């Protein structure tokens, strides 16, 4: 049922810490990925204003649109920061 050199399903020869190393996740990538998350979840408490208007949008809506459009840039940086 498979090669003798393949580990059986459900068994792991490495610890859970090695899984993060295998994926290439670094502290820097986690921090960069967390920036848009916190900007979109905590930022509206600070940016909850109607004025000034940006491109005719209330400030809070413009703030959310800005971060939604900027999130892929941060995720691209996270991909570049991952260990290969």
C-alpha positions as CSV (number, residue, x, y, z in Angstrom):
1,X,0.0,0.0,0.0
2,X,2.7,2.5,-0.7
3,X,6.4,2.7,-0.6
4,X,8.3,1.5,2.4
5,X,10.0,4.9,2.5
6,X,6.8,6.9,2.9
7,X,5.5,7.5,6.4
8,X,2.1,6.1,7.2
9,X,-0.8,8.4,7.2
10,X,-1.4,10.1,10.5
11,X,2.1,9.6,11.8
12,X,4.6,12.3,11.9
13,X,8.3,12.0,12.5
14,X,8.7,15.7,13.4
15,X,7.5,17.9,16.2
16,X,4.9,20.6,15.7
17,X,7.6,23.2,15.7
18,X,9.1,21.7,12.5
19,X,5.8,22.2,10.7
20,X,6.2,26.0,11.0
21,X,9.8,25.6,9.7
22,X,8.5,23.5,6.8
23,X,5.9,26.2,5.8
24,X,8.5,28.9,6.1
25,X,6.5,31.0,8.6
26,X,8.6,33.6,10.3
27,X,7.9,36.1,13.0
28,X,8.3,38.9,10.5
29,X,5.7,37.4,8.2
30,X,3.2,37.1,11.0
31,X,3.8,40.7,12.1
32,X,3.4,42.0,8.5
33,X,0.2,39.9,8.0
34,X,-1.2,41.2,11.3
35,X,-0.9,44.9,10.3
36,X,-4.0,45.0,7.9
37,X,-6.0,42.8,10.4
38,X,-5.5,45.3,13.2
39,X,-5.9,48.3,11.0
40,X,-9.3,47.0,9.9
41,X,-10.5,45.8,13.3
42,X,-9.1,48.5,15.6
43,X,-8.7,51.4,13.2
44,X,-12.4,52.3,12.9
45,X,-12.5,53.1,16.6
46,X,-10.0,55.9,15.9
47,X,-11.1,56.8,12.3
48,X,-14.8,57.0,13.0
49,X,-15.5,60.4,11.4
50,X,-17.7,61.8,8.7
51,X,-15.3,64.6,7.9
52,X,-13.0,65.1,6.0
53,X,-14.4,63.5,2.9
54,X,-12.0,61.7,0.6
55,X,-13.1,61.4,-3.0
56,X,-16.6,62.1,-1.8
57,X,-16.5,59.2,0.7
58,X,-16.8,59.7,4.5
59,X,-13.4,59.3,6.1
60,X,-14.2,55.9,7.8
61,X,-15.4,54.4,4.5
62,X,-12.3,55.7,2.6
63,X,-10.1,54.3,5.5
64,X,-11.7,50.8,5.1
65,X,-11.4,50.9,1.3
66,X,-7.8,52.0,1.6
67,X,-6.9,49.1,3.8
68,X,-8.9,46.5,1.8
69,X,-7.0,47.6,-1.3
70,X,-3.7,47.6,0.5
71,X,-4.0,44.2,2.1
72,X,-2.8,42.3,-1.0
73,X,0.4,44.3,-0.9
74,X,1.0,43.2,2.7
75,X,0.2,39.6,1.8
76,X,2.7,39.8,-1.1
77,X,5.3,41.0,1.3
78,X,4.5,38.1,3.7
79,X,5.0,35.7,0.8
80,X,8.4,37.2,0.1
81,X,9.4,37.0,3.8
82,X,8.6,33.3,4.0
83,X,11.6,31.0,4.1
84,X,12.0,29.0,1.0
